[in-house]
Amino acid sequence: MKITRKQLRQIIKEELSLIIESPTDDYLDGLKAELQGKLIDSVSQSAQTRKLELSDEGMGEIQDALIDGVFKVSEKDEEEETATLVWEVEVEDFRGALIDSGIPEDDVGQVFYNLSFIGDLSVQKGALDAVFGEGSFDGISIGDMFADSAGLMDKISQRTKTPASKKEYNGPKGKGQTRYIVTSQVTKWHSEDEADFNMSVFFLVDTADGSKFKLKGSELPKTLPSTEGPIEIFNIAPSRDRDESDLVADINGKEFRLARKDI
């Protein structure tokens, strides 16, 4: 059976998504572990202050209750270029775990109050943009909640706008490989030349009618119509500018890269 280059790229992409551990997940797991450690230390200190003895089993229940939760963006400082993340857990489950650990029910409210000043973490714009792609810091807002890197990337892609999002496209109407223009993108890389399809998103304009749309890397391969035949977008490749990337497509057996322009 003959396998085309496009099919081979798709197979490699699918296999990489299974065998390569995402550095974005590593980053968020590290933040989660740091927050959980601070919360556990605070619980222990509160117990010592009240001269309470917490059982190992009880501490295990507290740790279990802390595992399931979500990040919430509680503050964002544009001048300092930092965002504050809080690890939010199911309140009743955590309260129950505190009581089961040996903390009197009357004291649980105070422990909770104390934790509210500890269970947060400041992250730098540079770190977010380095891990999740340029524009990640700008793409999050106060109140955003996400459990994992996919959830955060979804928030980012929803809010990342084209450089001229309020303008209408009034340029020439392209045909074939000139019909679609990429106006902006957020791309993550597994390696120097292997994009993370699940964590990449592109914004395009259809010059035929001026409509704008979003295309996620996870949707590739994607077929778009044109008057000269269907266009199949099947790959993400580095551009000459390493901070950007190109969508690679095929029309009538001819491979090309979609144009990248501001409108």
KEVEXMI-131975 format. One record per residue (C-alpha): residue number from 1; residue in one letter; x, y, z. Coordinates in pm, 1 decimal, padded with zeros to 6 digits, always signed. Each point is the difference from the previous one (the first is absolute). Layout:
N
<site i="NUM" aa="A" xx="X" yy="Y" zz="Z"/>
...
//
This chain:
263
<site i="1" aa="M" xx="+00000.0" yy="+00000.0" zz="+00000.0"/>
<site i="2" aa="K" xx="+00138.2" yy="+00339.9" zz="-00101.1"/>
<site i="3" aa="I" xx="+00014.1" yy="+00267.2" zz="+00272.1"/>
<site i="4" aa="T" xx="+00016.4" yy="+00363.7" zz="-00107.8"/>
<site i="5" aa="R" xx="+00209.1" yy="+00261.7" zz="+00173.5"/>
<site i="6" aa="K" xx="-00314.1" yy="+00158.2" zz="+00144.2"/>
<site i="7" aa="Q" xx="-00118.2" yy="-00331.0" zz="+00141.8"/>
<site i="8" aa="L" xx="+00345.1" yy="-00066.4" zz="+00146.8"/>
<site i="9" aa="R" xx="+00006.7" yy="+00343.0" zz="+00167.1"/>
<site i="10" aa="Q" xx="-00345.5" yy="-00065.8" zz="+00146.1"/>
<site i="11" aa="I" xx="+00111.3" yy="-00336.4" zz="+00139.1"/>
<site i="12" aa="I" xx="+00311.9" yy="+00156.7" zz="+00154.3"/>
<site i="13" aa="K" xx="-00208.8" yy="+00282.8" zz="+00148.2"/>
<site i="14" aa="E" xx="-00243.4" yy="-00244.5" zz="+00161.2"/>
<site i="15" aa="E" xx="+00279.3" yy="-00216.1" zz="+00139.8"/>
<site i="16" aa="L" xx="+00185.8" yy="+00299.4" zz="+00142.1"/>
<site i="17" aa="S" xx="-00312.5" yy="+00116.8" zz="+00179.7"/>
<site i="18" aa="L" xx="-00007.9" yy="-00337.7" zz="+00174.3"/>
<site i="19" aa="I" xx="+00365.2" yy="-00048.9" zz="+00088.6"/>
<site i="20" aa="I" xx="+00125.6" yy="+00355.3" zz="+00067.7"/>
<site i="21" aa="E" xx="-00079.6" yy="+00143.9" zz="+00339.2"/>
<site i="22" aa="S" xx="-00110.7" yy="+00358.6" zz="-00045.1"/>
<site i="23" aa="P" xx="+00228.4" yy="+00255.5" zz="+00168.6"/>
<site i="24" aa="T" xx="-00312.0" yy="+00212.9" zz="+00053.8"/>
<site i="25" aa="D" xx="-00148.0" yy="-00274.1" zz="+00218.6"/>
<site i="26" aa="D" xx="+00332.6" yy="-00023.7" zz="+00185.8"/>
<site i="27" aa="Y" xx="-00009.4" yy="+00372.1" zz="+00067.2"/>
<site i="28" aa="L" xx="-00353.8" yy="-00000.2" zz="+00139.9"/>
<site i="29" aa="D" xx="+00065.8" yy="-00317.6" zz="+00199.6"/>
<site i="30" aa="G" xx="+00297.0" yy="+00175.8" zz="+00159.2"/>
<site i="31" aa="L" xx="-00214.2" yy="+00301.6" zz="+00091.6"/>
<site i="32" aa="K" xx="-00268.5" yy="-00227.9" zz="+00140.6"/>
<site i="33" aa="A" xx="+00252.4" yy="-00190.6" zz="+00211.2"/>
<site i="34" aa="E" xx="+00142.2" yy="+00328.7" zz="+00131.9"/>
<site i="35" aa="L" xx="-00344.1" yy="+00127.2" zz="+00098.0"/>
<site i="36" aa="Q" xx="-00098.0" yy="-00330.0" zz="+00159.8"/>
<site i="37" aa="G" xx="+00322.8" yy="-00003.1" zz="+00199.8"/>
<site i="38" aa="K" xx="-00069.7" yy="+00349.3" zz="+00132.0"/>
<site i="39" aa="L" xx="-00353.4" yy="-00100.7" zz="+00099.9"/>
<site i="40" aa="I" xx="+00115.1" yy="-00319.4" zz="+00175.7"/>
<site i="41" aa="D" xx="+00265.7" yy="+00196.8" zz="+00191.4"/>
<site i="42" aa="S" xx="-00261.7" yy="+00253.2" zz="+00104.0"/>
<site i="43" aa="V" xx="-00233.3" yy="-00270.6" zz="+00128.0"/>
<site i="44" aa="S" xx="+00285.1" yy="-00153.1" zz="+00199.7"/>
<site i="45" aa="Q" xx="+00097.6" yy="+00337.2" zz="+00147.5"/>
<site i="46" aa="S" xx="-00362.5" yy="+00074.3" zz="+00094.5"/>
<site i="47" aa="A" xx="-00022.4" yy="-00336.4" zz="+00174.1"/>
<site i="48" aa="Q" xx="+00322.9" yy="+00062.3" zz="+00190.6"/>
<site i="49" aa="T" xx="-00117.1" yy="+00346.2" zz="+00109.7"/>
<site i="50" aa="R" xx="-00315.2" yy="-00155.2" zz="+00143.1"/>
<site i="51" aa="K" xx="+00199.1" yy="-00293.7" zz="+00137.6"/>
<site i="52" aa="L" xx="-00200.9" yy="-00244.9" zz="-00209.7"/>
<site i="53" aa="E" xx="+00139.4" yy="-00336.4" zz="-00106.4"/>
<site i="54" aa="L" xx="-00084.5" yy="-00094.1" zz="-00356.7"/>
<site i="55" aa="S" xx="+00005.8" yy="-00366.4" zz="-00093.7"/>
<site i="56" aa="D" xx="+00193.6" yy="-00123.5" zz="-00304.9"/>
<site i="57" aa="E" xx="-00328.7" yy="-00132.1" zz="-00135.8"/>
<site i="58" aa="G" xx="-00158.7" yy="+00341.2" zz="+00049.7"/>
<site i="59" aa="M" xx="+00284.3" yy="+00176.0" zz="-00180.8"/>
<site i="60" aa="G" xx="-00043.2" yy="-00248.0" zz="-00282.7"/>
<site i="61" aa="E" xx="-00365.6" yy="+00097.6" zz="-00029.0"/>
<site i="62" aa="I" xx="+00098.8" yy="+00366.9" zz="-00012.0"/>
<site i="63" aa="Q" xx="+00248.7" yy="-00071.3" zz="-00277.4"/>
<site i="64" aa="D" xx="-00263.1" yy="-00197.2" zz="-00191.9"/>
<site i="65" aa="A" xx="-00245.1" yy="+00289.0" zz="+00032.6"/>
<site i="66" aa="L" xx="+00263.7" yy="+00239.0" zz="-00137.7"/>
<site i="67" aa="I" xx="+00073.5" yy="-00207.8" zz="-00308.5"/>
<site i="68" aa="D" xx="-00328.3" yy="+00073.7" zz="-00176.0"/>
<site i="69" aa="G" xx="-00037.8" yy="+00367.4" zz="-00070.7"/>
<site i="70" aa="V" xx="+00046.8" yy="+00277.2" zz="-00252.7"/>
<site i="71" aa="F" xx="+00220.7" yy="+00302.5" zz="-00041.8"/>
<site i="72" aa="K" xx="-00172.4" yy="+00337.7" zz="+00023.2"/>
<site i="73" aa="V" xx="+00150.2" yy="+00330.2" zz="-00111.4"/>
<site i="74" aa="S" xx="-00062.2" yy="+00225.1" zz="+00301.2"/>
<site i="75" aa="E" xx="+00213.0" yy="+00300.7" zz="-00096.4"/>
<site i="76" aa="K" xx="+00181.6" yy="+00135.9" zz="-00301.4"/>
<site i="77" aa="D" xx="+00252.1" yy="+00283.0" zz="+00011.8"/>
<site i="78" aa="E" xx="+00076.9" yy="+00141.6" zz="-00344.0"/>
<site i="79" aa="E" xx="+00275.2" yy="+00229.9" zz="+00130.0"/>
<site i="80" aa="E" xx="+00180.0" yy="-00271.2" zz="+00195.2"/>
<site i="81" aa="E" xx="-00085.2" yy="-00251.6" zz="-00275.8"/>
<site i="82" aa="T" xx="-00114.6" yy="-00264.5" zz="+00246.4"/>
<site i="83" aa="A" xx="-00314.7" yy="-00203.1" zz="+00054.4"/>
<site i="84" aa="T" xx="-00108.0" yy="-00159.5" zz="+00327.7"/>
<site i="85" aa="L" xx="-00132.6" yy="-00355.2" zz="-00009.2"/>
<site i="86" aa="V" xx="-00201.5" yy="-00164.8" zz="+00277.2"/>
<site i="87" aa="W" xx="-00053.6" yy="-00375.6" zz="+00023.7"/>
<site i="88" aa="E" xx="-00371.5" yy="-00042.8" zz="+00076.6"/>
<site i="89" aa="V" xx="-00132.7" yy="-00329.3" zz="+00135.7"/>
<site i="90" aa="E" xx="-00345.4" yy="-00131.0" zz="+00083.4"/>
<site i="91" aa="V" xx="-00079.1" yy="+00186.9" zz="+00321.3"/>
<site i="92" aa="E" xx="-00214.5" yy="-00262.6" zz="+00170.2"/>
<site i="93" aa="D" xx="+00243.5" yy="-00282.0" zz="-00079.4"/>
<site i="94" aa="F" xx="+00289.6" yy="+00201.5" zz="+00142.2"/>
<site i="95" aa="R" xx="-00196.2" yy="+00104.0" zz="+00309.2"/>
<site i="96" aa="G" xx="-00088.9" yy="-00365.3" zz="+00058.9"/>
<site i="97" aa="A" xx="+00362.6" yy="-00105.0" zz="-00038.0"/>
<site i="98" aa="L" xx="+00110.3" yy="+00264.5" zz="+00253.1"/>
<site i="99" aa="I" xx="-00256.9" yy="-00119.8" zz="+00253.2"/>
<site i="100" aa="D" xx="+00089.0" yy="-00366.1" zz="-00057.8"/>
<site i="101" aa="S" xx="+00368.9" yy="+00081.5" zz="+00053.1"/>
<site i="102" aa="G" xx="-00070.7" yy="+00110.1" zz="+00356.8"/>
<site i="103" aa="I" xx="-00063.2" yy="+00374.2" zz="-00029.7"/>
<site i="104" aa="P" xx="-00307.7" yy="+00096.3" zz="+00206.1"/>
<site i="105" aa="E" xx="-00292.5" yy="+00113.2" zz="-00212.7"/>
<site i="106" aa="D" xx="-00005.2" yy="+00336.8" zz="+00180.4"/>
<site i="107" aa="D" xx="+00359.4" yy="+00062.3" zz="-00113.3"/>
<site i="108" aa="V" xx="-00044.0" yy="-00102.9" zz="-00361.8"/>
<site i="109" aa="G" xx="-00133.5" yy="+00341.7" zz="-00101.4"/>
<site i="110" aa="Q" xx="+00308.7" yy="+00173.4" zz="+00138.3"/>
<site i="111" aa="V" xx="+00229.3" yy="-00246.7" zz="-00173.7"/>
<site i="112" aa="F" xx="-00181.0" yy="+00071.1" zz="-00324.5"/>
<site i="113" aa="Y" xx="+00041.0" yy="+00373.9" zz="+00056.0"/>
<site i="114" aa="N" xx="+00372.6" yy="-00045.4" zz="+00058.3"/>
<site i="115" aa="L" xx="+00036.5" yy="-00206.6" zz="-00316.2"/>
<site i="116" aa="S" xx="-00157.7" yy="+00275.3" zz="-00209.2"/>
<site i="117" aa="F" xx="+00316.0" yy="+00207.9" zz="+00053.5"/>
<site i="118" aa="I" xx="+00232.5" yy="-00284.4" zz="-00093.0"/>
<site i="119" aa="G" xx="-00157.7" yy="-00198.1" zz="-00282.2"/>
<site i="120" aa="D" xx="+00112.9" yy="+00224.1" zz="-00284.9"/>
<site i="121" aa="L" xx="+00302.8" yy="+00027.5" zz="-00223.9"/>
<site i="122" aa="S" xx="+00136.0" yy="+00281.0" zz="-00216.4"/>
<site i="123" aa="V" xx="+00106.8" yy="-00091.8" zz="-00354.3"/>
<site i="124" aa="Q" xx="+00199.0" yy="+00219.2" zz="-00234.9"/>
<site i="125" aa="K" xx="-00113.0" yy="+00104.7" zz="-00345.5"/>
<site i="126" aa="G" xx="+00331.0" yy="-00124.0" zz="-00140.4"/>
<site i="127" aa="A" xx="-00055.2" yy="-00346.7" zz="+00144.4"/>
<site i="128" aa="L" xx="-00353.8" yy="-00029.0" zz="-00136.2"/>
<site i="129" aa="D" xx="+00101.3" yy="+00121.4" zz="-00345.9"/>
<site i="130" aa="A" xx="+00303.9" yy="-00228.8" zz="-00004.8"/>
<site i="131" aa="V" xx="-00200.5" yy="-00308.9" zz="+00095.0"/>
<site i="132" aa="F" xx="-00332.0" yy="+00060.6" zz="-00176.0"/>
<site i="133" aa="G" xx="+00103.5" yy="+00223.6" zz="-00287.5"/>
<site i="134" aa="E" xx="+00023.7" yy="+00372.4" zz="-00066.7"/>
<site i="135" aa="G" xx="-00317.8" yy="+00180.3" zz="+00104.2"/>
<site i="136" aa="S" xx="-00091.3" yy="-00247.1" zz="+00276.1"/>
<site i="137" aa="F" xx="+00020.4" yy="+00260.7" zz="+00277.0"/>
<site i="138" aa="D" xx="-00221.2" yy="+00237.6" zz="-00197.3"/>
<site i="139" aa="G" xx="-00246.7" yy="-00281.5" zz="-00064.5"/>
<site i="140" aa="I" xx="-00095.6" yy="-00063.9" zz="+00363.4"/>
<site i="141" aa="S" xx="-00238.3" yy="+00207.4" zz="+00211.2"/>
<site i="142" aa="I" xx="-00090.7" yy="+00032.9" zz="+00366.6"/>
<site i="143" aa="G" xx="-00254.2" yy="-00268.5" zz="+00084.6"/>
<site i="144" aa="D" xx="+00123.5" yy="-00251.9" zz="-00257.6"/>
<site i="145" aa="M" xx="-00008.8" yy="-00357.0" zz="+00131.6"/>
<site i="146" aa="F" xx="+00183.0" yy="-00297.6" zz="-00153.2"/>
<site i="147" aa="A" xx="+00104.6" yy="-00342.0" zz="+00120.7"/>
<site i="148" aa="D" xx="+00275.2" yy="-00077.2" zz="-00249.3"/>
<site i="149" aa="S" xx="+00207.9" yy="+00135.0" zz="-00286.6"/>
<site i="150" aa="A" xx="-00271.8" yy="-00077.4" zz="-00255.4"/>
<site i="151" aa="G" xx="-00246.8" yy="+00204.7" zz="+00201.7"/>
<site i="152" aa="L" xx="+00239.9" yy="+00293.2" zz="+00023.4"/>
<site i="153" aa="M" xx="+00083.3" yy="-00016.8" zz="-00370.4"/>
<site i="154" aa="D" xx="-00371.0" yy="+00005.8" zz="-00078.9"/>
<site i="155" aa="K" xx="-00036.7" yy="+00319.7" zz="+00204.3"/>
<site i="156" aa="I" xx="+00299.9" yy="+00150.2" zz="-00177.1"/>
<site i="157" aa="S" xx="-00123.4" yy="-00089.7" zz="-00348.6"/>
<site i="158" aa="Q" xx="-00345.5" yy="+00141.9" zz="+00072.9"/>
<site i="159" aa="R" xx="+00142.9" yy="+00341.2" zz="+00086.2"/>
<site i="160" aa="T" xx="+00306.0" yy="+00027.1" zz="-00223.6"/>
<site i="161" aa="K" xx="-00106.8" yy="+00239.7" zz="-00270.9"/>
<site i="162" aa="T" xx="+00148.5" yy="+00082.5" zz="-00334.8"/>
<site i="163" aa="P" xx="+00223.5" yy="+00309.4" zz="+00001.9"/>
<site i="164" aa="A" xx="-00274.9" yy="+00194.0" zz="-00179.1"/>
<site i="165" aa="S" xx="-00309.7" yy="-00183.3" zz="+00119.0"/>
<site i="166" aa="K" xx="-00223.9" yy="+00307.8" zz="-00029.7"/>
<site i="167" aa="K" xx="+00087.4" yy="+00060.7" zz="-00364.0"/>
<site i="168" aa="E" xx="-00181.0" yy="-00153.1" zz="-00292.7"/>
<site i="169" aa="Y" xx="+00191.2" yy="-00169.0" zz="-00278.6"/>
<site i="170" aa="N" xx="-00009.4" yy="+00218.5" zz="-00313.0"/>
<site i="171" aa="G" xx="+00290.1" yy="-00154.2" zz="-00190.5"/>
<site i="172" aa="P" xx="-00002.2" yy="-00197.8" zz="-00323.8"/>
<site i="173" aa="K" xx="-00200.4" yy="-00320.3" zz="-00020.0"/>
<site i="174" aa="G" xx="+00242.6" yy="-00286.0" zz="-00035.1"/>
<site i="175" aa="K" xx="-00052.1" yy="-00323.8" zz="-00185.4"/>
<site i="176" aa="G" xx="+00139.2" yy="-00342.1" zz="+00074.1"/>
<site i="177" aa="Q" xx="+00301.7" yy="+00020.8" zz="+00225.6"/>
<site i="178" aa="T" xx="-00039.0" yy="+00379.2" zz="+00041.6"/>
<site i="179" aa="R" xx="-00361.0" yy="-00015.4" zz="+00126.0"/>
<site i="180" aa="Y" xx="+00074.1" yy="-00045.6" zz="+00372.0"/>
<site i="181" aa="I" xx="+00226.9" yy="+00226.3" zz="+00205.9"/>
<site i="182" aa="V" xx="+00136.4" yy="-00073.4" zz="+00348.1"/>
<site i="183" aa="T" xx="-00027.3" yy="+00315.9" zz="+00211.2"/>
<site i="184" aa="S" xx="+00144.5" yy="-00128.9" zz="+00329.3"/>
<site i="185" aa="Q" xx="+00082.6" yy="-00317.6" zz="+00189.6"/>
<site i="186" aa="V" xx="+00112.6" yy="-00154.3" zz="+00327.8"/>
<site i="187" aa="T" xx="+00222.9" yy="-00302.3" zz="-00054.0"/>
<site i="188" aa="K" xx="+00172.4" yy="-00234.0" zz="+00245.4"/>
<site i="189" aa="W" xx="+00290.3" yy="-00224.5" zz="-00099.1"/>
<site i="190" aa="H" xx="+00102.9" yy="-00346.7" zz="+00113.6"/>
<site i="191" aa="S" xx="+00338.2" yy="+00059.6" zz="-00160.0"/>
<site i="192" aa="E" xx="+00164.4" yy="+00236.5" zz="-00246.5"/>
<site i="193" aa="D" xx="-00205.0" yy="-00125.0" zz="-00293.3"/>
<site i="194" aa="E" xx="-00284.2" yy="-00202.1" zz="+00158.0"/>
<site i="195" aa="A" xx="-00304.2" yy="+00206.7" zz="+00096.7"/>
<site i="196" aa="D" xx="-00237.2" yy="-00090.8" zz="+00281.0"/>
<site i="197" aa="F" xx="-00322.4" yy="-00024.8" zz="-00201.2"/>
<site i="198" aa="N" xx="-00218.4" yy="-00023.5" zz="+00311.5"/>
<site i="199" aa="M" xx="+00134.3" yy="+00328.1" zz="+00138.2"/>
<site i="200" aa="S" xx="+00004.5" yy="+00213.6" zz="-00317.7"/>
<site i="201" aa="V" xx="-00267.6" yy="+00225.7" zz="-00145.5"/>
<site i="202" aa="F" xx="-00016.7" yy="+00215.6" zz="-00314.7"/>
<site i="203" aa="F" xx="-00226.5" yy="+00287.8" zz="-00103.4"/>
<site i="204" aa="L" xx="-00083.4" yy="+00029.7" zz="-00368.6"/>
<site i="205" aa="V" xx="-00202.5" yy="+00215.4" zz="-00236.8"/>
<site i="206" aa="D" xx="-00179.3" yy="-00124.9" zz="-00311.4"/>
<site i="207" aa="T" xx="+00072.2" yy="+00267.5" zz="-00261.1"/>
<site i="208" aa="A" xx="-00301.5" yy="-00110.9" zz="-00206.0"/>
<site i="209" aa="D" xx="-00250.6" yy="+00144.5" zz="+00249.8"/>
<site i="210" aa="G" xx="+00217.2" yy="+00158.1" zz="+00272.0"/>
<site i="211" aa="S" xx="-00113.8" yy="-00249.6" zz="+00265.8"/>
<site i="212" aa="K" xx="+00238.8" yy="-00079.4" zz="+00284.2"/>
<site i="213" aa="F" xx="+00035.0" yy="-00334.8" zz="+00173.8"/>
<site i="214" aa="K" xx="+00216.5" yy="-00192.4" zz="+00244.2"/>
<site i="215" aa="L" xx="+00180.0" yy="-00322.8" zz="-00081.7"/>
<site i="216" aa="K" xx="+00149.1" yy="-00216.5" zz="+00274.4"/>
<site i="217" aa="G" xx="+00298.3" yy="-00221.1" zz="-00071.4"/>
<site i="218" aa="S" xx="-00194.8" yy="-00294.4" zz="+00143.0"/>
<site i="219" aa="E" xx="-00249.2" yy="+00038.8" zz="-00288.0"/>
<site i="220" aa="L" xx="+00262.5" yy="-00074.2" zz="-00265.5"/>
<site i="221" aa="P" xx="-00016.5" yy="-00130.3" zz="-00263.8"/>
<site i="222" aa="K" xx="-00269.5" yy="+00249.0" zz="-00101.8"/>
<site i="223" aa="T" xx="-00151.4" yy="+00042.2" zz="-00346.9"/>
<site i="224" aa="L" xx="-00113.5" yy="+00343.8" zz="-00117.2"/>
<site i="225" aa="P" xx="-00177.6" yy="+00083.0" zz="-00326.7"/>
<site i="226" aa="S" xx="+00139.9" yy="+00208.1" zz="-00284.5"/>
<site i="227" aa="T" xx="-00096.4" yy="+00062.2" zz="-00362.5"/>
<site i="228" aa="E" xx="+00312.8" yy="-00187.0" zz="-00114.9"/>
<site i="229" aa="G" xx="-00062.6" yy="-00311.5" zz="+00205.2"/>
<site i="230" aa="P" xx="-00004.5" yy="-00102.9" zz="+00367.4"/>
<site i="231" aa="I" xx="+00282.6" yy="+00123.5" zz="+00220.3"/>
<site i="232" aa="E" xx="+00119.4" yy="-00246.4" zz="+00263.3"/>
<site i="233" aa="I" xx="+00192.2" yy="+00153.7" zz="+00289.9"/>
<site i="234" aa="F" xx="+00199.1" yy="-00284.4" zz="+00155.2"/>
<site i="235" aa="N" xx="+00310.0" yy="+00124.1" zz="+00182.0"/>
<site i="236" aa="I" xx="+00158.6" yy="+00273.4" zz="+00213.5"/>
<site i="237" aa="A" xx="+00356.8" yy="+00096.8" zz="-00088.0"/>
<site i="238" aa="P" xx="+00250.4" yy="+00259.6" zz="+00128.0"/>
<site i="239" aa="S" xx="+00005.2" yy="+00324.8" zz="-00195.5"/>
<site i="240" aa="R" xx="+00300.1" yy="+00215.1" zz="-00075.5"/>
<site i="241" aa="D" xx="-00090.0" yy="+00197.2" zz="+00310.9"/>
<site i="242" aa="R" xx="+00046.1" yy="-00257.1" zz="+00278.5"/>
<site i="243" aa="D" xx="-00261.4" yy="+00178.6" zz="+00213.4"/>
<site i="244" aa="E" xx="-00263.0" yy="-00089.4" zz="-00255.6"/>
<site i="245" aa="S" xx="-00102.8" yy="-00307.1" zz="-00195.1"/>
<site i="246" aa="D" xx="-00153.9" yy="-00095.8" zz="-00332.4"/>
<site i="247" aa="L" xx="-00300.7" yy="-00209.6" zz="-00091.1"/>
<site i="248" aa="V" xx="+00095.9" yy="-00248.2" zz="-00271.4"/>
<site i="249" aa="A" xx="-00268.7" yy="-00094.5" zz="-00249.8"/>
<site i="250" aa="D" xx="-00058.4" yy="-00186.6" zz="-00326.4"/>
<site i="251" aa="I" xx="-00208.0" yy="+00091.1" zz="-00306.0"/>
<site i="252" aa="N" xx="-00019.9" yy="-00226.1" zz="-00301.8"/>
<site i="253" aa="G" xx="+00314.1" yy="-00184.2" zz="+00112.2"/>
<site i="254" aa="K" xx="+00203.1" yy="+00321.1" zz="+00045.7"/>
<site i="255" aa="E" xx="+00133.2" yy="+00077.2" zz="+00348.0"/>
<site i="256" aa="F" xx="+00009.2" yy="+00360.0" zz="+00120.5"/>
<site i="257" aa="R" xx="-00005.9" yy="+00212.9" zz="+00314.8"/>
<site i="258" aa="L" xx="-00287.6" yy="+00232.6" zz="+00075.8"/>
<site i="259" aa="A" xx="+00085.4" yy="+00368.6" zz="-00013.8"/>
<site i="260" aa="R" xx="+00048.0" yy="+00183.1" zz="+00332.2"/>
<site i="261" aa="K" xx="-00116.9" yy="+00363.1" zz="-00002.5"/>
<site i="262" aa="D" xx="-00142.2" yy="+00267.1" zz="+00225.4"/>
<site i="263" aa="I" xx="-00323.1" yy="+00147.8" zz="-00131.3"/>
//
